[in-house]
Amino acid sequence: MTEWGNALVELTLAYLPPLPRSPLKAGPETGPEEVLFFSMISSLPAIPTARNLLDLTPDQARKALVEWVAEHGLPSYRAGQILRRLWQAPVESWKQATDLPAALRAELDQVFPLPRLAADTIQQSGDGTRKFLWGLTDGEAIESVLIPSGSRRTLCISSQAGCALKCSFCATGRMGFRRNLTPFEITGQVREIVLHNPEEKPTNIVFMGMGEPLLNWPSVDAALSILNHPDGLGIGARHITVSTVGILPGMEAFARRPEQFRLAISLHAPTSSQRLTMMPIEKKYGLESVLKAAEAFRKRVTFEYVMIGGVNDSEADADQLGRLARRLGALVNILPLHPGGAPDLTPTTANRIRAFSERLRNQGVEAVVRRSRGLDINAACGQLRVEVEKKRGAEKSVSGKRDSTRSSSRTQ
């Protein structure tokens, strides 16, 4: 097994709750660790096939189409026409690709059907932020957040359904890990927005939604190619940021890519001991090891730092954070804690955030305070899914009580 695969197995065993034995996946003598391993493997993305072109990279999709067009005796230029309709000028279904003959469109519907993400819930904030809850075919749900700012439109996307890492300030971590997303389910979050309105195509992508991207590296690797490739969604590499808590095998794989993608480290504490109280992953990949891995990047690194009152916002914290940032020449993104993500934690006050950021700047560190967006909607990572599940659970409970009352009255 690869180093990445070993790391994923170890982290899954360490952070996922015990699972019941499944007779379909394990025999009667299978131990709990083996059951968990079988379950983890089943959560990995399926190997992409040519039948779902949207799970392939543009180069893979072109190759599959060239072969298919040749096998069917069609003109070679048809491959390029079909490819263009996947991401560059996407269509909801092949019926809309009117630049292709009707007979070919009918054949494509059978051979290469185009899957969709279902917009389960859309919330619009007064500040323009829009939160999407996408329903997947197996009943799972993932989130995206579109954040407009002038001509810039940043889309925060998910890479997993749920998350195994249990960070104290994150609603997604509290719901636990469900499964990895496929390349289509990742990039489909962008594609759906373009289908709805091409004028709203995101200019920037940040992998800061649900899940840890580098624990789903095979799918994220393919998704990066789809997002960036000229035959894909064509978003510049410098406008695509992958955020990680510090999964070392994934960081090493990401660093080997030649494009100028950006790396953000979810730091949130300036010392290993503090980080451990907030982020259990510190047990597996310590702060010093993460910083050493970040030094291998040719691009500028960003530190993500959520400000939590009385936890990581002292002057001493600022001084220690400044030393780490200067060591890597890192930009520090200071993020006010979104109250919806961790209701048991207290956001740092605006005055304290201002003093903290100023202290960093006085030490030669570039620090940017990000404004909380979508405060009037469920914009915190994982918050919308949790709230929707609670609401539907309550509705089912009320419905069940009504049915029980009716049944009882009929029997009397």
C-alpha positions in Angstrom: 0.0 0.0 0.0 1.2 3.5 -0.8 2.4 5.9 2.0 -0.8 8.0 1.4 -2.9 4.8 1.7 -1.2 3.8 4.9 -1.7 7.3 6.4 -5.4 7.2 5.5 -5.9 3.8 7.1 -4.1 4.9 10.3 -6.1 8.1 10.5 -9.3 6.4 9.8 -8.6 3.8 12.6 -7.6 6.6 14.9 -10.5 9.0 14.4 -13.6 7.2 13.2 -16.0 5.8 15.8 -16.3 2.0 16.1 -18.5 0.6 13.4 -20.8 -2.5 13.5 -19.8 -5.6 11.7 -21.2 -5.9 8.2 -21.8 -9.4 6.9 -21.5 -8.0 3.4 -18.0 -6.8 3.9 -16.5 -9.0 6.6 -16.8 -12.6 7.7 -17.8 -13.7 11.2 -14.2 -13.9 12.4 -13.3 -10.4 11.3 -12.0 -8.2 14.1 -13.1 -4.6 14.7 -10.0 -3.1 13.1 -10.5 -5.2 10.0 -14.2 -4.2 9.8 -13.2 -0.6 10.1 -10.6 -1.1 7.3 -13.2 -2.6 5.0 -15.6 0.3 5.8 -12.9 2.8 5.1 -12.0 1.2 1.7 -15.7 1.3 0.7 -15.7 5.1 1.4 -12.9 5.7 -1.1 -14.0 7.1 -4.5 -14.7 4.6 -7.2 -12.0 4.2 -9.9 -13.1 6.7 -12.6 -14.6 5.0 -15.7 -15.2 6.5 -19.1 -18.9 6.3 -18.6 -18.8 9.2 -16.2 -16.7 11.7 -18.1 -17.0 14.2 -15.3 -14.9 12.0 -13.0 -12.0 12.1 -15.5 -9.4 14.8 -15.9 -9.7 16.7 -19.2 -6.8 14.8 -20.7 -8.4 11.5 -19.7 -11.8 12.6 -21.0 -10.3 13.7 -24.4 -8.6 10.3 -24.8 -11.8 8.4 -24.0 -13.7 10.5 -26.4 -11.2 10.3 -29.2 -11.3 6.5 -28.9 -15.1 6.4 -28.8 -15.5 8.7 -31.8 -13.1 6.6 -33.8 -14.8 3.4 -32.8 -18.2 4.8 -34.0 -16.8 6.1 -37.3 -17.6 9.8 -36.4 -15.5 12.8 -37.6 -12.5 13.3 -35.3 -13.6 16.9 -34.5 -16.7 15.5 -32.7 -14.4 14.6 -29.7 -13.5 18.3 -29.2 -17.1 19.4 -29.5 -18.3 16.9 -26.9 -15.4 17.7 -24.5 -16.2 21.4 -24.6 -19.7 20.6 -23.3 -18.3 19.0 -20.1 -16.8 22.1 -18.5 -16.0 25.0 -20.8 -19.6 25.5 -22.0 -21.3 22.9 -19.8 -24.8 21.6 -20.5 -27.3 20.1 -18.0 -27.9 17.2 -20.4 -26.8 16.2 -23.9 -30.2 17.4 -25.2 -29.0 21.0 -24.7 -25.8 20.4 -26.8 -27.6 21.6 -30.0 -24.3 22.0 -31.8 -24.3 18.2 -32.0 -26.7 16.1 -34.2 -29.8 14.8 -32.5 -28.8 11.2 -33.0 -25.4 11.7 -31.4 -27.0 13.5 -28.5 -29.3 10.6 -27.9 -26.4 8.2 -28.0 -24.3 10.3 -25.6 -27.3 10.2 -23.1 -27.0 6.5 -23.1 -23.3 6.0 -23.1 -22.0 9.1 -21.2 -24.9 10.4 -19.1 -24.2 13.7 -17.3 -24.7 13.4 -13.5 -25.9 16.4 -11.5 -25.7 17.7 -7.9 -29.1 18.5 -6.6 -29.5 21.9 -4.9 -31.2 20.8 -1.8 -31.1 24.1 0.0 -29.9 27.6 -1.0 -29.5 30.4 1.5 -28.9 34.0 0.5 -27.2 36.5 3.0 -27.8 40.2 3.0 -24.1 40.7 2.3 -24.4 38.7 -0.9 -22.9 35.4 0.4 -24.8 32.3 -0.8 -24.7 28.9 0.9 -25.6 25.7 -1.0 -26.4 22.3 0.4 -26.0 19.8 -2.4 -27.7 16.4 -2.3 -25.8 13.4 -3.5 -27.2 10.3 -5.1 -26.7 8.1 -2.0 -28.4 10.6 0.4 -25.3 12.3 1.6 -25.1 16.1 1.5 -22.3 18.6 1.1 -21.9 22.4 1.3 -20.4 25.2 -0.8 -20.3 28.9 -0.1 -20.1 31.5 -2.8 -18.6 34.8 -1.5 -18.8 37.8 -3.9 -16.5 40.8 -3.4 -16.5 43.2 -6.3 -15.4 41.4 -9.4 -14.0 38.5 -7.3 -16.2 35.5 -6.7 -14.7 33.0 -4.3 -16.3 29.5 -3.9 -15.5 27.5 -0.8 -15.9 23.8 -1.8 -16.1 20.5 0.1 -13.8 17.5 -0.5 -15.5 15.0 1.8 -19.0 14.3 3.3 -18.3 15.0 6.9 -14.9 15.0 8.5 -13.0 12.6 10.8 -10.7 15.2 12.4 -13.0 16.6 15.2 -11.5 20.1 15.4 -13.2 21.9 18.3 -14.3 25.0 16.4 -15.8 23.2 13.3 -19.4 22.0 12.9 -18.4 19.5 10.2 -15.9 17.8 12.5 -18.7 17.3 15.0 -20.8 15.3 12.6 -18.1 12.8 11.9 -16.8 11.2 8.7 -19.2 9.8 6.1 -17.2 9.3 2.9 -14.8 10.8 0.4 -16.2 12.6 -2.6 -15.4 11.7 -6.2 -13.7 14.2 -8.6 -17.1 15.0 -10.1 -18.7 15.6 -6.7 -16.0 18.1 -5.9 -15.8 20.0 -9.2 -19.6 19.6 -9.7 -20.0 22.2 -7.0 -18.5 24.7 -9.4 -20.1 23.3 -12.5 -23.6 23.6 -11.0 -23.1 27.3 -10.4 -21.9 27.9 -14.0 -24.9 25.9 -15.3 -27.2 28.2 -13.3 -25.6 31.4 -14.4 -22.3 31.5 -16.4 -21.9 35.2 -15.3 -21.4 33.9 -11.7 -18.6 31.5 -12.5 -16.2 31.6 -9.5 -12.9 33.4 -10.1 -11.3 31.8 -7.0 -11.6 28.3 -5.4 -10.7 27.5 -1.8 -10.8 23.9 -0.5 -12.0 25.0 2.9 -15.5 23.4 3.0 -16.4 20.1 4.5 -13.6 17.6 4.9 -9.8 17.4 4.9 -8.7 17.6 1.2 -5.4 15.8 1.6 -7.2 12.8 3.1 -8.9 12.4 -0.2 -5.9 13.2 -2.3 -6.7 11.0 -5.4 -10.0 12.8 -6.0 -8.6 16.2 -5.0 -5.6 15.6 -7.4 -8.0 15.0 -10.3 -10.2 17.8 -9.3 -7.3 20.3 -9.3 -6.7 19.3 -12.9 -10.3 19.7 -13.9 -10.5 23.1 -12.2 -7.3 24.4 -13.7 -7.0 22.8 -17.2 -7.9 25.1 -20.2 -10.2 22.3 -21.4 -11.7 22.1 -17.9 -13.0 25.0 -15.9 -10.0 27.1 -16.7 -9.4 28.7 -13.3 -5.9 29.9 -12.8 -3.7 27.8 -10.4 -2.8 30.9 -8.3 -6.6 31.4 -7.7 -7.0 27.9 -6.3 -6.1 27.2 -2.6 -6.0 23.9 -0.8 -6.3 24.1 2.9 -5.0 21.3 5.2 -4.5 20.6 8.9 -1.2 19.2 7.9 -1.5 15.7 6.4 2.2 15.1 5.6 1.9 12.4 2.8 -0.7 14.6 1.1 1.4 17.7 1.4 4.3 15.9 -0.2 2.1 14.8 -3.1 0.7 18.3 -3.5 4.1 19.9 -3.5 5.1 17.7 -6.4 2.5 19.2 -8.7 4.2 21.8 -11.0 1.3 24.3 -11.1 1.3 27.4 -8.8 -1.6 26.2 -6.6 -1.7 27.8 -3.2 -1.3 26.0 0.2 -3.1 27.1 3.3 -2.3 25.5 6.7 -5.1 25.4 9.2 -2.9 26.4 12.1 -5.2 28.0 14.7 -2.6 27.8 17.5 1.1 28.9 17.7 2.3 26.0 19.8 1.9 22.2 19.6 0.4 21.9 23.1 -2.3 24.6 22.4 -3.0 23.0 19.0 -3.5 19.6 20.6 -6.4 21.0 22.7 -8.2 22.2 19.6 -7.1 19.7 16.9 -6.6 16.0 17.7 -4.6 15.6 14.5 -1.7 17.2 16.3 -1.1 13.7 17.9 -0.4 12.2 14.4 1.2 15.1 12.6 2.9 17.6 15.0 3.3 21.3 14.3 7.0 21.2 13.7 6.7 18.4 11.1 3.9 20.3 9.3 6.1 23.4 9.2 9.0 21.5 7.8 6.8 20.0 5.1 5.5 23.5 4.2 9.1 24.7 3.6 9.2 22.4 0.5 6.6 24.6 -1.2 7.8 27.0 -3.9 4.7 29.1 -3.4 3.8 31.4 -0.6 2.1 29.6 2.3 -0.9 31.0 4.2 -1.6 30.3 7.9 -5.3 30.2 8.7 -5.9 31.3 12.3 -9.4 31.3 13.8 -9.6 33.7 16.8 -11.2 32.1 19.9 -11.7 34.2 23.0 -9.4 33.2 25.8 -7.9 30.3 23.9 -5.5 31.6 21.2 -5.7 35.4 21.3 -3.2 36.6 23.8 -0.2 38.9 23.1 2.1 35.9 23.8 0.1 33.9 21.1 0.6 36.8 18.7 4.4 36.9 19.3 4.8 33.1 18.9 2.6 33.1 15.7 4.8 36.0 14.4 7.9 33.8 14.8 6.3 31.0 12.9 5.1 33.2 10.1 8.5 34.9 9.7 10.2 31.5 9.5 8.1 30.6 6.4 7.4 34.1 5.0 3.8 33.2 5.5 0.7 35.4 5.2 -1.6 35.1 8.2 -5.3 35.1 7.6 -7.0 36.0 10.8 -10.5 34.7 10.9 -13.2 35.7 13.4 -14.8 32.6 14.8 -18.2 32.2 13.1 -20.6 31.8 16.1 -22.6 29.1 14.2 -19.7 26.7 13.9 -19.0 26.2 17.6 -21.7 27.6 19.9 -19.8 26.6 23.0 -16.8 28.8 22.1 -16.5 32.5 22.4 -15.4 34.7 19.5 -12.6 37.1 20.2 -13.8 40.7 20.3 -13.2 43.0 17.4 -10.9 45.2 19.4 -8.8 42.3 20.5 -8.6 41.0 16.9 -7.5 44.5 15.8 -4.7 44.6 18.4 -3.6 41.1 17.7 -3.3 41.7 13.9 -1.5 45.0 14.6 1.0 43.3 16.8 1.8 40.8 14.0 2.3 43.6 11.5 4.6 45.5 13.9 6.8 42.3 13.8 7.0 42.3 10.0 4.3 39.8 9.4 1.6 40.4 6.7 -1.7 39.8 8.5 -5.1 40.1 7.0 -8.3 40.2 9.1 -11.1 38.4 7.1 -14.6 39.8 7.6 -17.1 37.2 8.8 -19.6 36.7 5.9 -23.1 35.2 6.0 -23.7 35.9 9.7 -27.5 36.0 9.0 -27.4 32.5 7.4 -25.9 29.1 8.3 -22.6 30.0 6.6 -20.2 28.3 9.0 -18.7 25.0 7.6 -21.1 22.2 8.2 -23.7 24.4 9.9 -26.3 24.3 7.1 -26.3 20.5 6.9 -26.5 20.1 10.7 -29.4 22.6 10.9 -31.3 21.0 7.9 -30.8 17.5 9.5 -32.1 18.8 12.8 -35.2 20.4 11.2 -36.0 17.2 9.2 -35.5 15.1 12.3 -37.9 17.2 14.3 -40.4 17.1 11.4 -40.2 13.3 11.3 -40.6 13.1 15.1 -43.8 15.3 15.0 -45.1 13.3 12.0 -44.4 10.0 13.9 -46.3 11.2 17.0 -49.3 12.3 14.8 -49.3 8.9 13.1 -49.0 7.2 16.5 -51.9 9.2 17.9 -54.1 8.5 14.9 -53.3 4.8 15.1 -54.1 4.8 18.9 -57.4 6.5 18.4 -58.4 4.0 15.6 -57.8 1.1 17.9 -59.9 2.5 20.8 
